[in-house]
Amino acid sequence: MPHSCSMLQPQTRVQVDLGALAHNTRSLKDLLPRGTRLMAVVKANAYGHGAVQAARTVLENGANFLAVGRISEAVELKQAGIDAPILLFGDILPGQIPYACAHDIRITLTSLETAKPLAAMAEKQKLALKVHIKVDTGMGRLGILHDQLLTPETLDETPWNSIGEILAIHSLKGLTIEGIYTHLANSDAKDKAHAQNQLDRFKVLVKRLEEKGVTPAICHAANSAATIDMPASHLQMVRTGIALYGLWPSDETDHTRVTLKPAMSILSKIIHLKTVPKGFAISYGSTHLTKTATRIATIPIGYADGYSRQLSNQGQMLVRGIKASIVGRVCMDFTMIDVGHIPDCALGDEVVVMGAQGNEKISADDIAATLGTINYEITASLTTRMPICYTSSGDR
């Protein structure tokens, strides 16, 4: 079993259960019709889970494609010997085209304007750059704006409608249009009306392109939430991200359709323990004063590790299967917790920052709710200062 931790186990580490990651990949793949491919989104260091090992695991368990947000992320995977096709969501420089063509990296095109210099470079190098065209059907971020969203004002600014712009891209030498896709903005909402409207627009556009003789081999629209909740969106491929890692896109996603297992835990230990009197001030700014005599444990994790300072005086950790409250401000390197209510608490005790211990757990969703954010941010914000250790279910 591969580990990125040294034999000297670090005080604080991210632990990723590859068995859970494998289970989630297979479970999501089982939702798909025969022949529909699964693209595993491993951008942002696989949402904090470690891109290389996550990519290997999902590919071994049914994923067909990978997706990243930056060319540097694709390079990391290729240098690790991963030979699966990769779709780059972000942009690319013309000088990077030979590398992309040589390493099976597909490029997202979001406009004719950005396509032209890439096509020119590919033609000059006598290369065929595989591309996926992105269409904005209502996300409002990247992509060619769908005809149904154009207004007289936007038409004045944009001489092309979406069909015309895609046909113009299709006519450029040096490009091979392998795919076309859109991104759903609200597929994780209980009300699927907006997502369905986007999907309908996309299907109409694909049909009109087919009538013009443009038939990309791979049409894709479904993210994790749509993969779970919207079977009609599966098309030729789905793009799953957060669900691969055992986290739900939202509370409004139907949790009965698939069983997901969280793959990540964050583990640490007590490195300092002291008994303090009533009225004792804790951490910078003295924002917490103990209400009674108690015991304070210091844990080696802080905001330099991606553990948010906003958890000061409101987050929790687990010690001996009991929740302990964070007291005082989270520091760059350390966080203090009150363990006065935990019997026999001792130096070196394991602390679960995120995960399960005994009958209790603190999930990414729990931390996100405390911070008023989403589980994506909790895992993706972790820094590389905490090494990632890989286990398989039952190893611990």
C-alpha positions in Angstrom: 0.0 0.0 0.0 1.6 3.3 -1.1 2.2 6.0 1.6 3.4 9.5 1.1 4.3 9.7 4.8 7.7 8.8 6.0 8.3 5.9 8.4 8.5 8.6 11.2 4.8 9.2 11.5 4.0 12.9 11.5 2.2 14.5 14.4 -0.5 15.8 12.1 -1.5 14.1 8.8 -4.3 13.7 6.3 -5.3 10.1 6.0 -7.0 8.9 2.8 -8.8 5.6 2.6 -8.3 4.3 -0.9 -10.8 1.6 -0.2 -13.5 4.3 0.2 -12.3 6.1 -2.9 -12.5 2.8 -4.9 -16.0 2.1 -3.5 -17.3 5.5 -4.4 -15.9 5.2 -8.0 -17.5 1.9 -8.6 -20.8 3.0 -7.0 -21.0 6.1 -9.2 -20.1 4.0 -12.3 -22.9 1.6 -11.5 -25.4 4.5 -11.9 -24.4 5.0 -15.5 -25.8 3.3 -18.6 -23.5 0.8 -20.4 -21.1 2.7 -22.5 -21.3 6.0 -20.6 -17.8 7.0 -19.5 -16.9 8.4 -16.1 -14.5 11.4 -16.0 -12.9 11.7 -12.5 -12.2 15.3 -11.5 -8.8 15.4 -9.7 -8.1 19.1 -9.8 -6.9 20.9 -6.7 -4.8 17.9 -5.7 -7.9 15.7 -6.0 -9.8 18.1 -3.6 -7.0 17.7 -1.1 -6.8 13.9 -1.4 -3.6 13.7 -3.4 -4.0 13.8 -7.2 -1.6 11.1 -8.3 -2.8 8.3 -5.9 -6.4 9.3 -6.3 -6.1 9.2 -10.1 -4.5 5.8 -10.0 -7.3 4.5 -7.7 -10.2 5.8 -9.7 -8.8 4.6 -13.0 -8.3 1.1 -11.5 -12.0 1.2 -10.4 -13.8 2.3 -13.6 -12.9 5.9 -14.4 -12.1 6.4 -18.1 -11.0 10.1 -18.2 -9.4 12.5 -15.8 -10.0 16.3 -15.5 -7.8 19.0 -14.0 -8.1 22.8 -13.7 -4.5 23.8 -14.5 -1.9 22.6 -17.0 0.6 22.1 -14.1 -1.8 19.6 -12.6 -1.9 17.6 -15.9 1.9 17.7 -16.0 2.1 16.3 -12.5 -0.1 13.3 -13.4 1.8 12.6 -16.7 5.2 12.8 -14.9 3.8 10.2 -12.5 3.3 7.8 -15.4 -0.5 8.1 -15.7 -1.5 7.5 -19.3 -5.2 8.1 -19.2 -6.7 11.0 -21.3 -7.0 14.2 -19.3 -9.3 17.2 -20.0 -8.0 20.6 -19.0 -10.7 22.8 -17.8 -8.5 25.9 -17.7 -6.6 27.6 -20.5 -3.3 26.8 -22.2 -0.6 28.8 -23.9 0.1 28.1 -27.6 3.7 27.0 -26.7 2.3 24.2 -24.5 0.4 22.6 -27.4 3.1 20.1 -28.4 3.2 18.8 -24.8 -0.6 18.5 -24.7 -0.7 16.6 -28.0 2.2 14.3 -27.0 0.6 13.5 -23.6 -3.1 12.9 -24.4 -4.3 16.1 -22.8 -7.5 17.6 -24.2 -8.0 21.4 -24.2 -11.2 23.2 -23.3 -12.2 25.9 -25.8 -14.5 28.7 -24.6 -14.5 31.0 -27.6 -13.5 31.4 -31.2 -11.1 34.1 -30.1 -9.1 31.8 -27.8 -9.3 29.0 -30.3 -7.6 30.8 -33.2 -4.1 31.1 -31.8 -4.2 27.6 -30.5 -5.3 26.3 -33.9 -2.6 28.3 -35.6 0.1 26.9 -33.5 -1.1 23.4 -33.8 -1.3 23.7 -37.6 2.2 25.2 -37.7 3.5 22.3 -35.7 1.6 19.9 -37.9 -0.3 18.6 -34.8 -4.0 17.7 -34.2 -5.0 19.2 -30.9 -7.9 17.4 -29.3 -10.4 19.9 -27.9 -13.7 20.0 -26.0 -15.9 23.0 -26.6 -17.6 24.5 -23.6 -21.0 26.1 -23.9 -22.5 28.4 -21.3 -26.1 27.3 -20.9 -26.7 29.2 -17.7 -23.7 28.9 -15.5 -22.5 32.4 -16.3 -18.8 31.5 -16.1 -16.8 30.1 -19.0 -18.1 29.1 -22.4 -19.8 30.1 -25.6 -23.1 31.7 -24.7 -26.0 29.6 -25.8 -28.3 31.2 -28.4 -31.3 31.1 -26.0 -29.5 33.4 -23.6 -28.5 36.0 -26.2 -30.3 39.4 -26.3 -30.1 42.2 -28.8 -27.5 43.9 -26.6 -25.3 40.8 -26.5 -25.7 40.2 -30.2 -24.4 43.7 -30.8 -21.3 42.7 -28.9 -21.0 39.2 -30.3 -21.2 38.8 -34.1 -21.7 35.0 -33.7 -24.5 33.0 -32.3 -23.4 29.8 -30.6 -23.9 27.5 -33.6 -22.0 29.9 -35.9 -19.1 30.3 -33.4 -18.8 26.5 -33.0 -18.9 26.0 -36.8 -16.2 28.6 -37.2 -14.1 26.7 -34.6 -14.8 23.5 -36.4 -13.4 25.0 -39.6 -10.0 25.8 -38.1 -7.2 23.6 -39.1 -5.1 22.0 -36.3 -8.1 21.2 -34.1 -10.0 17.9 -33.6 -13.3 18.5 -31.8 -13.6 15.4 -29.6 -16.2 16.7 -27.2 -18.7 19.4 -26.3 -19.9 20.1 -22.8 -21.7 22.4 -20.4 -21.7 22.9 -16.7 -24.9 22.8 -14.5 -25.1 25.6 -11.9 -28.0 24.2 -9.8 -28.1 20.4 -10.2 -27.4 20.1 -6.4 -30.7 21.9 -5.6 -33.9 20.0 -4.8 -35.7 22.1 -7.5 -34.1 20.8 -10.7 -35.9 23.3 -13.0 -32.8 25.5 -13.7 -30.6 22.4 -14.3 -33.2 20.9 -16.6 -33.5 24.1 -18.6 -29.7 24.1 -19.0 -29.7 20.4 -20.1 -32.5 21.0 -22.6 -30.7 24.0 -24.1 -27.5 21.9 -24.4 -29.4 19.0 -26.1 -31.0 21.3 -28.6 -27.6 22.8 -29.5 -26.1 19.4 -29.9 -28.9 18.4 -32.2 -28.6 21.5 -34.3 -24.8 20.9 -34.6 -25.5 17.3 -35.8 -27.8 18.8 -38.5 -24.8 20.9 -39.6 -22.6 17.9 -39.7 -20.7 18.5 -36.5 -20.9 15.5 -34.3 -18.4 15.4 -31.3 -17.9 11.9 -30.0 -18.4 12.9 -26.4 -21.2 15.1 -25.1 -21.1 15.7 -21.4 -23.1 17.8 -18.9 -23.4 15.9 -15.6 -21.4 16.9 -12.5 -21.6 14.8 -9.3 -25.1 16.0 -8.3 -26.5 15.4 -11.8 -24.8 12.0 -12.0 -26.7 11.1 -8.9 -30.0 12.9 -9.4 -30.5 13.4 -13.1 -30.0 10.2 -15.2 -31.1 12.0 -18.4 -28.0 14.1 -18.1 -25.5 11.2 -18.3 -25.1 11.4 -22.2 -21.8 10.0 -23.3 -19.8 10.9 -20.2 -20.3 12.3 -16.7 -17.8 14.4 -14.7 -17.7 13.4 -11.0 -15.7 15.3 -8.5 -16.8 15.7 -4.9 -18.9 12.5 -4.8 -15.8 10.5 -5.7 -14.3 11.5 -2.3 -17.4 10.4 -0.4 -18.8 13.9 0.1 -22.3 15.0 -1.0 -22.7 17.9 -3.4 -25.3 19.3 -1.1 -27.9 18.3 1.5 -30.5 18.5 -1.2 -29.0 15.8 -3.4 -30.9 12.5 -3.0 -28.8 10.5 -0.6 -30.8 7.3 -1.2 -29.5 6.7 -4.8 -26.0 5.8 -3.9 -23.9 5.0 -0.9 -20.8 7.2 -0.5 -18.0 6.7 2.0 -15.9 9.7 3.0 -12.3 9.0 2.1 -10.5 11.6 4.2 -9.7 12.0 7.9 -7.3 14.5 9.6 -5.5 13.0 12.5 -3.2 14.6 15.1 -2.1 14.2 18.7 -1.8 16.0 22.0 1.7 17.5 22.2 1.1 19.6 25.4 -1.3 19.3 28.3 -1.7 21.5 31.3 -4.1 22.2 34.1 -5.2 25.8 34.3 -7.3 27.8 36.8 -10.6 29.5 36.4 -10.3 32.8 34.4 -7.2 31.6 32.5 -6.7 33.3 29.1 -6.1 31.2 26.0 -4.2 32.1 22.8 -3.8 35.4 21.0 -6.0 38.2 22.0 -7.1 36.3 25.2 -10.5 35.7 23.5 -11.3 32.8 25.8 -11.3 32.8 29.6 -11.8 29.4 31.3 -15.0 29.3 33.3 -13.7 26.7 35.7 -10.4 25.1 36.4 -9.8 22.7 33.5 -7.1 21.0 31.3 -6.0 22.5 28.0 -4.5 20.4 25.3 -2.4 21.8 22.5 -2.8 20.2 19.0 -0.2 20.8 16.2 -2.5 22.0 13.5 -3.3 25.6 12.5 -4.2 27.9 9.6 -0.9 27.2 7.9 -2.2 23.7 7.4 -5.5 24.9 6.0 -7.4 24.6 9.3 -9.4 27.8 9.3 -8.8 30.5 11.9 -12.5 31.1 11.8 -12.9 27.9 13.9 -11.5 29.8 16.8 -13.7 29.4 19.9 -16.3 27.4 17.9 -14.8 24.3 16.3 -14.4 20.8 17.9 -12.1 17.8 17.8 -12.3 14.3 19.1 -10.2 12.8 21.9 -10.9 9.3 23.2 -14.2 9.4 21.3 -15.4 12.5 23.0 -15.9 16.0 21.5 -13.6 18.7 22.8 -14.2 22.4 22.1 -11.6 24.7 20.5 -10.7 27.4 23.0 -9.0 30.6 22.0 -7.8 31.6 18.5 -6.5 29.1 16.1 -2.8 29.9 15.5 -0.6 29.4 12.5 0.8 26.1 13.9 -1.3 25.2 16.9 -4.9 24.9 18.2 -5.9 24.5 21.8 -8.9 22.4 23.0 -10.5 22.0 26.4 -10.2 18.4 27.6 -11.1 18.9 31.2 -14.2 16.7 30.8 -12.3 13.7 29.2 -11.1 11.2 31.7 -7.5 9.9 31.6 -6.6 12.2 28.7 -2.9 12.1 28.2 0.1 13.4 26.2 0.3 11.6 22.8 -3.4 10.7 22.7 -4.7 10.6 19.1 -6.9 13.6 18.1 -9.3 13.3 15.3 -9.6 16.8 13.7 -11.9 15.4 11.0 -13.2 11.8 10.8 -14.6 9.2 13.3 -13.4 8.0 16.6 -15.5 5.7 18.8 -19.1 6.5 18.4 -18.5 10.1 17.4 -17.5 11.8 14.2 -16.7 15.3 12.9 -17.3 15.4 9.1 -16.2 17.9 6.5 -19.9 19.0 6.4 -19.8 19.6 10.1 -16.8 21.9 9.8 -18.3 23.5 6.8 -21.5 24.2 8.6 -19.6 25.9 11.5 -17.8 28.1 9.0 -20.9 28.8 6.8 -19.2 27.3 3.7 -19.2 24.0 1.8 -17.4 20.7 2.2 -15.4 21.3 -1.0 -13.6 24.2 0.6 -12.7 22.2 3.8 -10.8 19.6 1.9 -9.5 21.6 -1.0 -8.0 24.3 1.3 -5.7 21.9 3.1 -2.0 22.7 2.5 0.8 20.4 1.6 2.4 20.9 5.0 0.3 18.1 6.2 1.5 14.9 4.5 -1.1 12.5 3.1 -1.0 8.9 4.3 -2.9 6.3 2.3 -4.6 3.3 3.8 -7.2 0.8 2.6 -10.4 0.2 4.5 -9.6 -1.7 7.6 -5.8 -0.8 7.7 -6.0 1.4 10.7 
